[in-house]
């Protein structure tokens, strides 16, 4: 019998055969406090186009009953792996009843069970995307077999049960009966069960009232800033209802902050689950609030795009996620009263750099990826699916016009409500409203892989004015084996030149500030595009291609512009052009076109003038990463010393209590290395050192302790003492990371064994142990684990759930062992282990990071 995977061909055949009407699901969760298994009863009614054999999906330790149209089937004969064979469904109406024991998980998949160390109570939530509803009830697990779902749940006394339908009044007998949902896909059904605390409100608009709820564990309730979350949510309702011209499609909207969540959030219809790290226990910068707001708006946008209208198959996952990302950023940028009108700066600075990185990996693929089976989609939640796709949607909006874009979206929702669609359905609607033929655009942008590079070509007249200006577009070679390359005899495979809608901005120094003095918007197509730039115009200090970040492309500066930004990158009056220049410099560093030492100097010269805290924090991360991976090893310690001292100076000079002060405190903490610097960390922790306005609160204390542990300055006793001050689940995770971070061979062996040789750790604790285990300044101590990694990784992949295995495969790859030996060991494993495609992809991506680091280190050494 087939394994746990589902192929697209199987899904297409099952969708051709079946129309699913309704599920009635009964779950007995009264034993949740103890864990183990729970009773699951599923009755599903469906129609078949003809008499045939098919199957339904289920992952369960035991199946007790299978009854099809009154006929009892022997479970041992029909159930294996993740499927129940249905050998003879009849033409017309069918009814199936399945009774099983399903299992609680600690992996963040299916029905996750967590026990809060504060109150010792269990908290449950479901996470079903992509194929994990089958861990809780029998289901036809594919997005185009929509149905109505009616849940009945037996829960312990005093607990609350939340689902997609409105929550009934607490029943006296502990049996919660929910009204049937509208027709939705199985992966967006949800149950959240436990003694959760809640706050309630409503959204009022267009003559309607939508109930709003926010839930979290009682141990986090004191930190829940519900009114701020409600404010962002109402902003989203106002903006989306106007732009989509379609009423919110569900009966209520709950947001549930849940523990040990693998992703940022999940768009369950009317019951969105969100990682509870977004309930901030300590001071965070405004960038964290902005990120949380984007997550809230992203999931709310999914209620229309994804839940009301759903992709037919997972190859359109990109459109589902890209649309939610684009519209959430647009809402932040344009909604009246938004706190983050600069959100496109954050998008350029974070999301697009993620996309650029992903698009240069050997696994790069077209935005519209070919998803052959569930394994394919599980590794496709990547920077292309989210960030490149959203960047291309932004370009599409510029191409067809914003009003025309949303008019097409409105027609799309009305035409396909409660149904399933393909990309062509949306593009067809946009063609109708814009009058543009999008077939060529789609082929160039969605069906090919890789990234273009745009360079300015400037010809100056004798008097130094601009005689002509052109944009040269390049399509760099794609990594060997990349999907979406041009099909010809080219070697290596090459990308394609694409149509770009861009702006070109001219910036000049005025009173010490870089101010935009001219802007020209145009279509770039082909290898060389002339820009209509008035002859005789003085040469600007900085000429910036893709100004306003309309398109998706790597941008290079000409030599004069690069020289100007080296001195004045912090002097742009607007945040977006600064972010674009920072992103260009970072990409040049990753590509080995700008030495790490020169990137460090650029950042040190300009970061003090950077006002956008999100950009500042990104620069902190990028500098540390560049020094750890891209710097010449012979110079690395000098670079780290310079960076750490600069961070300490900025910390001392920052405005008391400011976001910049907190960001610099964290940057200094992560890099501190000398005895003097570590003494400062120890002093901040014990109170003998202080900076005016800097609150050394719970999360900052753990950051300080983690670094002290990694440098051998804090032992097990110190970690235990800190955990006693913070005996929460977050504290346990921080303590696990700190213990694994200590520079001891015995510590590393124990941490490795707990993750690789055992499978008992919950997902969040496993992630923490991996984070602590891998320390960039413990290369020698960790060098022995390269061989152990390749000896273990295939067995890990074969024996763990996807989320748990992916954490290990990516997290424990010897990323900091930057050497040809690591590449050789990886290649030998790839050649001999015969990994499945999903595992191969993850390892090849990690190998690419080492290869890039070797090139960048050589470039940095040459610059020295």
SULLINJO-V686191 format. One record per residue. BURIAL is b if it has 24 or more other C-alpha atoms within 12 Angstrom, else e. Layout:
BEGIN
{{BURIAL} {BURIAL}}
END
This chain:
BEGIN
{{e} {e} {e} {b} {b} {b} {b} {b} {e} {e} {b} {b} {e} {b} {b} {e} {b} {b} {b} {b} {b} {b} {b} {b} {b} {b} {b} {b} {b} {b} {e} {b} {b} {e} {b} {e} {b} {b} {b} {b} {b} {b} {b} {b} {b} {b} {b} {b} {e} {e} {e} {e} {e} {b} {b} {b} {b} {b} {b} {b} {b} {b} {b} {b} {b} {b} {b} {b} {b} {e} {e} {e} {b} {e} {b} {e} {e} {b} {b} {b} {b} {b} {b} {b} {b} {b} {e} {e} {b} {b} {e} {e} {e} {b} {b} {b} {b} {b} {b} {b} {b} {b} {b} {b} {b} {b} {b} {b} {b} {b} {b} {b} {b} {b} {b} {b} {e} {e} {e} {e} {b} {b} {b} {b} {b} {b} {b} {b} {b} {b} {b} {b} {b} {b} {b} {b} {b} {b} {b} {b} {b} {b} {b} {b} {b} {b} {b} {b} {b} {b} {b} {b} {b} {b} {b} {b} {e} {e} {b} {b} {b} {b} {b} {b} {b} {b} {b} {e} {e} {e} {e} {e} {e} {b} {b} {b} {b} {b} {b} {b} {b} {b} {b} {b} {b} {b} {b} {b} {b} {b} {b} {b} {b} {b} {b} {b} {b} {b} {b} {e} {b} {e} {b} {e} {e} {e} {e} {e} {e} {b} {b} {b} {b} {b} {b} {b} {b} {b} {b} {b} {e} {e} {e} {b} {b} {b} {e} {e} {b} {b} {e} {b} {b} {b} {b} {b} {b} {b} {b} {b} {b} {e} {b} {b} {e} {b} {b} {b} {b} {b} {b} {b} {b} {b} {b} {b} {b} {b} {b} {b} {b} {b} {b} {b} {b} {b} {b} {b} {b} {b} {b} {b} {b} {b} {b} {b} {b} {b} {b} {b} {e} {b} {b} {b} {b} {b} {b} {b} {b} {b} {b} {b} {b} {b} {b} {b} {b} {b} {b} {b} {b} {b} {b} {b} {b} {b} {b} {b} {b} {b} {b} {b} {b} {b} {b} {b} {b} {b} {b} {b} {b} {b} {b} {b} {b} {b} {b} {b} {b} {b} {b} {b} {b} {e} {b} {e} {e} {b} {e} {b} {b} {b} {b} {b} {b} {b} {b} {b} {b} {b} {b} {b} {b} {b} {b} {b} {b} {b} {b} {b} {b} {b} {b} {b} {b} {b} {b} {b} {b} {b} {b} {e} {b} {b} {b} {b} {b} {b} {b} {b} {b} {b} {b} {b} {b} {b} {b} {b} {b} {b} {b} {b} {b} {b} {b} {b} {b} {b} {b} {b} {e} {e} {e} {b} {b} {b} {b} {b} {b} {b} {b} {b} {b} {b} {e} {b} {b} {b} {b} {b} {b} {b} {b} {e} {b} {b} {b} {b} {b} {b} {b} {e} {b} {b} {e} {e} {e} {b} {e} {e} {b} {b} {b} {b} {b} {b} {b} {b} {b} {b} {b} {b} {b} {b} {b} {b} {b} {b} {b} {e} {e} {e} {e} {e} {e} {b} {e} {b} {b} {b} {b} {b} {b} {b} {b} {b} {b} {b} {b} {e} {e} {b} {b} {b} {b} {b} {e} {e} {e} {e} {e} {e} {b} {b} {b} {b} {b} {b} {b} {b} {b} {b} {b} {b} {b} {b} {b} {b} {b} {e} {e} {e} {b} {b} {b} {b} {b} {b} {b} {b} {b} {b} {b} {b} {b} {e} {e} {e} {b} {b} {b} {e} {b} {e} {e} {e} {e} {b} {b} {b} {b} {b} {b} {b} {b} {b} {b} {b} {b} {b} {b} {b} {b} {b} {b} {b} {b} {b} {e} {e} {b} {b} {e} {b} {b} {b} {b} {b} {b} {b} {b} {b} {b} {b} {b} {b} {b} {b} {b} {b} {b} {b} {b} {b} {b} {b} {b} {b} {b} {b} {b} {b} {b} {b} {b} {b} {b} {b} {b} {b} {b} {b} {b} {b} {e} {b} {b} {b} {b} {b} {b} {b} {b} {b} {b} {b} {b} {b} {b} {b} {b} {b} {b} {b} {b} {b} {b} {b} {b} {b} {b} {b} {b} {e} {b} {b} {b} {e} {b} {b} {e} {b} {b} {b} {b} {b} {b} {b} {e} {b} {b} {b} {e} {b} {e} {e} {e} {b} {b} {b} {b} {b} {b} {b} {b} {b} {b} {b} {b} {b} {b} {b} {b} {e} {e} {e} {b} {b} {b} {b} {b} {b} {e} {b} {b} {e} {e} {e} {e} {e} {b} {e} {e} {b} {b} {b} {b} {b} {b} {b} {b} {b} {b} {b} {b} {b} {b} {b} {b} {b} {b} {b} {b} {b} {b} {b} {e} {b} {b} {e} {e} {b} {b} {e} {e} {b} {e} {b} {b} {b} {b} {b} {b} {b} {b} {b} {b} {b} {b} {b} {b} {b} {b} {b} {e} {e} {b} {b} {b} {e} {b} {b} {b} {b} {b} {b} {e} {e} {b} {e} {b} {b} {b} {b} {b} {b} {b} {b} {b} {b} {b} {b} {b} {b} {b} {b} {b} {b} {e} {e} {b} {b} {b} {e} {b} {b} {e} {b} {b} {b} {b} {b} {b} {b} {b} {b} {b} {e} {e} {b} {b} {b} {b} {b} {b} {b} {b} {b} {b} {b} {b} {b} {b} {b} {b} {b} {b} {b} {b} {e} {e} {b} {b} {e} {b} {b} {e} {e} {b} {b} {e} {e} {e} {e} {b} {e} {b} {b} {b} {b} {b} {b} {b} {b} {b} {b} {b} {b} {b} {b} {b} {b} {b} {b} {b} {b} {b} {b} {b} {b} {e} {e} {e} {e}}
END
